[in-house]
Amino acid sequence: MTRVNVYCTGDCPICDKAKALLQKWKITYQEFRIDQNKDALRAMFELTSGARTVPQITVDGKWIGGFSELTELHMDGELDELMESD
């Protein structure tokens, strides 16, 4: 099971940056294109309490935020902790 989910659109450069960082950090993720999948859009709204921007990222079903929050977690070492825990 993939632990990281990225809710994004096809024309979002910040989404591309978030996915590139995850790949650089060797973190596997599942991509959900909310511009192509209404169920993914509904799931994103539920997980994020109605966030309207992308990317939105979850780890183990817990919403961590977007690109800025992802990089902050990484810089603070908290992303490594999240990925090491089961």
C-alpha positions, 0 to 999 in steps of 0.5 A, spaced: 500 500 500 502 506 498 502 511 504 503 518 500 497 520 496 498 526 492 492 530 489 493 534 483 492 537 476 495 536 470 497 543 469 500 545 476 507 546 476 507 546 483 504 539 483 510 537 478 515 540 483 512 536 489 512 529 485 519 531 483 521 532 490 518 525 493 521 522 487 528 525 489 527 523 496 525 516 494 518 516 497 513 512 493 506 516 492 500 515 488 497 520 484 490 522 484 488 527 478 482 531 481 481 534 474 480 527 471 477 524 477 471 526 481 471 521 486 478 523 487 476 530 488 471 529 493 476 524 497 481 530 497 475 535 499 473 530 505 481 529 507 482 536 507 476 540 510 475 543 503 482 545 500 481 548 493 488 548 491 493 543 489 497 539 490 494 536 497 498 531 500 496 525 505 501 520 509 497 514 511 491 518 510 493 524 514 493 530 511 499 534 511 498 540 506 501 542 500 508 543 497 510 548 502 508 544 508 512 538 505 518 541 504 518 544 511 516 537 514 523 534 510 527 540 512 525 539 520 526 532 519 519 530 520 518 527 514 523 522 515 520 520 522 513 519 518 516 515 513 520 510 518 513 509 522 508 504 521 
